[in-house]
Amino acid sequence: MHGCSAHDTDRRRSVVIERMLDRLAGFATTRPRTVLIFFCALALIGVRAFTVPLDFSFAGLMNREHPEVARYFAASERYGLGGTLLVVIEGSEEDLDAGILELRRALDDLEQVRSVQTTPPGDWLLANSIWLVEPDVFEEWMDLAAGPADATDSRALIRKLDAYALRGAPPAPRGARLLTIVMAQDTFELALDSTDFPMIRRVVRETLAPLDLSARFAGMPAIVTQEQEATLVRMRALAPLSLILVIAVMWTVERRTLVLASLAVPMLLSLACTLGLIAGATGRLTLMESIFGVLVFGLGIDYAIHLLVRLREEHSRGLDFRASLHRAVLGTGRSIVTGAVTTAGAFGILIFAPDPVFHRLGLSGAIGLSLCLVFMMAMLPALWVIIEARSPTPDAVPVRPSRSGFGRIAAACSRRPVVALAIEGLDVIRVIRD
């Protein structure tokens, strides 16, 4: 009895989805311009995104009210923890002092720089003396730490360390100097496209170049910026390649340029609408919302491929374009809706997470995927009907059974499922061991 009840419930849900898709497909194919006007007007919500602050820093994803996070930023404000930049300057010994003097003058004029230190202060030397003392003092320190407590030896060591701190840093190696720059802002509070460190780096190199001196950078600002620059270099190479591959895949399904271009319209409008809703709900936009566009792009292409392939299959059976499109929406719509709602629901659970990163990820995912589904399922049929009126689809070619390599592999796996699963299991075990 329970099984029958569950089956009836699933059947009713399926009927509801089919009716909804039938009405949506019917309206989009008979009144395409009305559908386009409605969703274009709905996307005007995205204007709200231009009226709120944009925070593309890592600090924008942190809970500043958390005690530990608040303590870090308080300490960073006081000591410049996340903005300490170490610069090793190398070159001729005769030119180093003049270079340091010119460099300090140039850096003092930058608003991105809080302070410049050429010699570490005494308290810093004392706190880090274990890394800086002479070998004999270090050995004495280690013997005292490993052996029994001895007040006399302890006092003697403290006197040596105090004298060392008062004496200042050991003589710098010939041909090198260390410069400590404290930036005005913590690295976590800088946006990904911030020019603070690149500006400091450029001033340092331009100032030292006439003196034939070179500079190398270390510290969190340099590491973060260099990693970002390396990532952007790869993205510049991979982004066009991925776009070419996507277009190549879509080209095998649809050759008309207008149809391919139409895929971007609902994706862009749904993204704009998503950003507007999130901006209105939270009062700001962060790094998480900017990354979310990649997910919308991937899922939008997935929805479009399903619809296009099914449309070609229906059209190849001799149906006219509108009837083929209507059947394509009904045939693929249920699986698309089910998958999208499930994924959006999984993201929606993250809205209740206390961590700001997961909270905003859940908010972006739940709203963005839901809107992407609605925009794609409604606008694509409407756009394709308008395009069909201007540029009719070529005569349909009957679908023939595929003889591709993928088809042969799929057929072999279906004939020998146990063998296929065993091979996959061995591959999983190999990956786990590696």
Disulfide bonds with the S-S distance in Angstrom:
none
